[in-house]
Structure formats: structure tokens, C-alpha cells
Amino acid sequence: MVVTGGAGFIGTHTVALLLAEGARVLVIDDLRHACGAEIPPEADRVEAELSTPAALESLARFQPTAVLHLAAQGGVSRSLRDPAADALNNVVATLALLRAVVDAGRPRFVFASSGGAIYGRARRLPTSETAPARPLAPYGAAKLAGEGYLGMFQRTFKLSYAALRYGNVYGPHQDGTGEAGMVAISCRRLLTGEPPRVTGTGEQTRDFVYVGDVARANLLALGSTTQGPINIGTGRPTSIIEVARTLTALAGLPAEPEFVPARPGEVPASYLDPARARATLGWTPRVPLEEGLKLTLESFRRAA
Ligand SMILES: NC(=O)c1ccc[n+]([C@@H]2O[C@H](COP(=O)([O-])OP(=O)(O)OC[C@H]3O[C@@H](n4cnc5c(N)ncnc54)[C@H](O)[C@@H]3O)[C@@H](O)[C@H]2O)c1
């Protein structure tokens, strides 16, 4: 298996699971946003930008049976500030990879897409894959473009692919220093005695899915022949304030969250219908929210 972005948050969890299942793994990552968790020595690795000859030739040499494409610029706000840089990484580099994958004999391809970013203000909740895609930021538009190219590569080059539309993934080793990743940011704040920050009323809902469940979905998708988009979420709405209060209670801090103004364009509700994942991959999430938040907070405590 080749895992691009295998040094990142979702990547390190997935690589560990792949190795535990006995797979041969090559990680391609230039470490620009490595999460700090160790890549096990059993995995081969190439430290290179995705679209460089070093990365693409290493893929050809490795002759993978499947490729999991996680490497991306993940910040929604950053994509709004610099859409062209976002597209270079999230669209153009993806295309270079797809070309190399076809040349390498068309291994199965699994693409990390985003439910939250692709559907925008969905009219139906929970949202299924048949809902129209109406992204609100360049990050989501780039994921949709990636899916568009995948459909074209499937029709023209017979590439077998799945685009996993993840919900809000959280868990150990997520970066809590940036603008995205509310659970990780809140864990970091709580460990220094500060309450989590909540935007607006905090009543807006999201689909929080634990990273271990996402890693399992990645493995199932790599080993399947299901084509097209597949939501990877819990199907349950969780408000931001509920996450903030649960984490605060787990941390034993007698405090209320700190309220800050809502972000412009923030979607009031977003959660995904995971029926297709259940029917085609046999995937259902296993880790309930409170347990996942506990595991995450404990891991941040250990790392502090
Ligand atoms: N975390 C979430 O909640 C979430 C939700 C939906 C979709 N996704 C998608 O899942 C994937 C993984 O997300 P993550 O949270 O693990 O992100 P991450 O930033 O932790 O990991 C991405 C990894 O890719 C590497 N990388 C980025 N661009 C690269 C390039 N051009 N060449 C080589 N390496 C490169 C980084 O160094 C990093 O190690 C991304 O495609 C992201 O858009 C994440």
C-alpha cells in the first residue's frame, strides 16, 4: 500500500493499522505538517513533495496494490486566504499522483474527501452522497474537483476508486496549534487551565468521528471495489457546545466555555448519512463520542 500524507494525523493511525494487518506500506510525505507520531520502522518512507519525480518514481518502484491519498493542505480558512496555493496542493498535486497511478498499473485508489466541506449548507440532514455538492470554501471546491477528476480517470482509464467523505475527524495526534480541529485545540487549552473556545452560540452541529474508526474505514475501502463517494460519519449531530462541555468535565475544570463571535458563513448544521458505508464496506463507527474525547484528552495529557 502507498499512503500519501502518512506522517499526518489520519495517516499515522491508518499506517499503524495497515502494518498490524501485515500490509507492506510506503509512506510518501514531505513532513510539512507531520503530526509528530512516529512512523513505524517497518514502513518504507520517502520524504518528498507529492508531485516531484522522487515521490512519483518511488510509487512506480513500490508497485502498490492500492494507494490511499491523504496528503493535502487541510485548512479551510487558509484556503480562503490563498485559494491558488490550496488548489496547487489539493488539485494539481492530486492530478500528478493520478497520472502516476495509471502508469503504475491502476492500483485501487482511495481519496480523502470531506463531507463537511463538500455539502455546504445541506438541505437534508443527515446528508447522503446523492445530495448536491455546494462547497463554501476553496478547500471544499478542491475536494470536489479531485472527485471530478477521479470520475474521469475511472471512465477513461478504468481506475477503481472510492472518495471517502469524512466528517469532523478527531483523536490523538491531531494538531491543536492551528485554526482547525476544535477537539485538539480545546484539549490544548484545557491542559493549560483555559476553557474551550466556542464560536457563536455553540448550538451548531457537526459529525464528530473518531480517528480509529476513520482508519478502519480507510482499510475497508482500500480492500473493496465500491466506486465513488462514501460518507464516513456517525450520522449523529453533536453540538460544539456539547463537545466543549464534555471535554471540560473530563478535564475536571469547573468552567464554562469561552464564547467568541461566530465565523462568517459558519454552517448551522452538518452531519452525514453513513448508510452507504455500512452497506458497501460493512463499516459502522464503534467509538462513542465520550470515549473518543476521553482517549484524545488522555493522549494530549501524556504528550504534555
Ligand atoms: N482531519 C479532518 O477532520 C478531515 C476531515 C475531512 C477530510 N480530511 C482530509 O483527510 C486527509 C488527511 O487529513 P489530516 O487531518 O490527517 O491532515 P494532516 O495535515 O495531519 O496530514 C496531511 C499530511 O500530508 C502531508 N502533505 C501535505 N501536502 C503534501 C504534499 N504536497 N506532498 C507531500 N506531503 C504532503 C503533510 O506533511 C501531513 O503529514 C486530508 O486530505 C484532509 O483534507 C480531514
The ligand as an SDF file (V2000), in Angstrom:
LIG
                    3D

 44 48  0  0  0  0  0  0  0  0999 V2000
   -8.9840   15.9010    9.8650 N   0  0  0  0  0  0  0  0  0  0  0  0
  -10.2310   16.0260    9.4090 C   0  0  0  0  0  0  0  0  0  0  0  0
  -11.1800   16.3100   10.1630 O   0  0  0  0  0  0  0  0  0  0  0  0
  -10.5190   15.8030    7.9400 C   0  0  0  0  0  0  0  0  0  0  0  0
  -11.8530   15.8900    7.5000 C   0  0  0  0  0  0  0  0  0  0  0  0
  -12.1330   15.6910    6.1620 C   0  0  0  0  0  0  0  0  0  0  0  0
  -11.1160   15.3890    5.2670 C   0  0  0  0  0  0  0  0  0  0  0  0
   -9.8190   15.3270    5.7190 N   0  0  0  0  0  0  0  0  0  0  0  0
   -8.7660   15.0270    4.7280 C   0  0  0  0  0  0  0  0  0  0  0  0
   -8.0420   13.8850    5.1840 O   0  0  0  0  0  0  0  0  0  0  0  0
   -6.6750   13.9850    4.7730 C   0  0  0  0  0  0  0  0  0  0  0  0
   -5.7590   13.8400    5.9780 C   0  0  0  0  0  0  0  0  0  0  0  0
   -6.0970   14.8340    6.9210 O   0  0  0  0  0  0  0  0  0  0  0  0
   -5.2540   15.0280    8.2560 P   0  0  0  0  0  0  0  0  0  0  0  0
   -6.1690   15.6830    9.2290 O   0  0  0  0  0  0  0  0  0  0  0  0
   -4.5560   13.7640    8.6150 O   0  0  0  0  0  0  0  0  0  0  0  0
   -4.2050   16.1140    7.7540 O   0  0  0  0  0  0  0  0  0  0  0  0
   -2.6710   16.3400    8.2210 P   0  0  0  0  0  0  0  0  0  0  0  0
   -2.3340   17.7360    7.8280 O   0  0  0  0  0  0  0  0  0  0  0  0
   -2.4810   15.9360    9.6390 O   0  0  0  0  0  0  0  0  0  0  0  0
   -1.8730   15.3130    7.3030 O   0  0  0  0  0  0  0  0  0  0  0  0
   -1.5540   15.6000    5.9750 C   0  0  0  0  0  0  0  0  0  0  0  0
   -0.1450   15.0920    5.7020 C   0  0  0  0  0  0  0  0  0  0  0  0
    0.1390   15.3120    4.3310 O   0  0  0  0  0  0  0  0  0  0  0  0
    1.4430   15.8790    4.1860 C   0  0  0  0  0  0  0  0  0  0  0  0
    1.4050   16.6780    2.9550 N   0  0  0  0  0  0  0  0  0  0  0  0
    0.5670   17.7160    2.6750 C   0  0  0  0  0  0  0  0  0  0  0  0
    0.7730   18.1430    1.4240 N   0  0  0  0  0  0  0  0  0  0  0  0
    1.7540   17.3700    0.9050 C   0  0  0  0  0  0  0  0  0  0  0  0
    2.3930   17.3210   -0.3670 C   0  0  0  0  0  0  0  0  0  0  0  0
    2.0550   18.1520   -1.3570 N   0  0  0  0  0  0  0  0  0  0  0  0
    3.3620   16.4020   -0.5600 N   0  0  0  0  0  0  0  0  0  0  0  0
    3.7120   15.5360    0.4220 C   0  0  0  0  0  0  0  0  0  0  0  0
    3.1340   15.5290    1.6430 N   0  0  0  0  0  0  0  0  0  0  0  0
    2.1730   16.4350    1.8690 C   0  0  0  0  0  0  0  0  0  0  0  0
    1.6670   16.6730    5.4650 C   0  0  0  0  0  0  0  0  0  0  0  0
    3.0410   16.8090    5.7740 O   0  0  0  0  0  0  0  0  0  0  0  0
    0.9340   15.8220    6.5080 C   0  0  0  0  0  0  0  0  0  0  0  0
    1.7960   14.8900    7.1230 O   0  0  0  0  0  0  0  0  0  0  0  0
   -6.5460   15.3410    4.0600 C   0  0  0  0  0  0  0  0  0  0  0  0
   -6.7040   15.1150    2.6720 O   0  0  0  0  0  0  0  0  0  0  0  0
   -7.7290   16.1320    4.5900 C   0  0  0  0  0  0  0  0  0  0  0  0
   -8.1380   17.1300    3.6900 O   0  0  0  0  0  0  0  0  0  0  0  0
   -9.5010   15.5230    7.0310 C   0  0  0  0  0  0  0  0  0  0  0  0
  1  2  1  0
  2  3  2  0
  2  4  1  0
  4  5  1  0
  4 44  2  0
  5  6  2  0
  6  7  1  0
  7  8  2  0
  8  9  1  0
  8 44  1  0
  9 10  1  0
  9 42  1  0
 10 11  1  0
 11 12  1  0
 11 40  1  0
 12 13  1  0
 13 14  1  0
 14 15  2  0
 14 16  1  0
 14 17  1  0
 17 18  1  0
 18 19  2  0
 18 20  1  0
 18 21  1  0
 21 22  1  0
 22 23  1  0
 23 24  1  0
 23 38  1  0
 24 25  1  0
 25 26  1  0
 25 36  1  0
 26 27  1  0
 26 35  1  0
 27 28  2  0
 28 29  1  0
 29 30  1  0
 29 35  2  0
 30 31  1  0
 30 32  2  0
 32 33  1  0
 33 34  2  0
 34 35  1  0
 36 37  1  0
 36 38  1  0
 38 39  1  0
 40 41  1  0
 40 42  1  0
 42 43  1  0
M  CHG  2   8   1  16  -1
M  END
$$$$
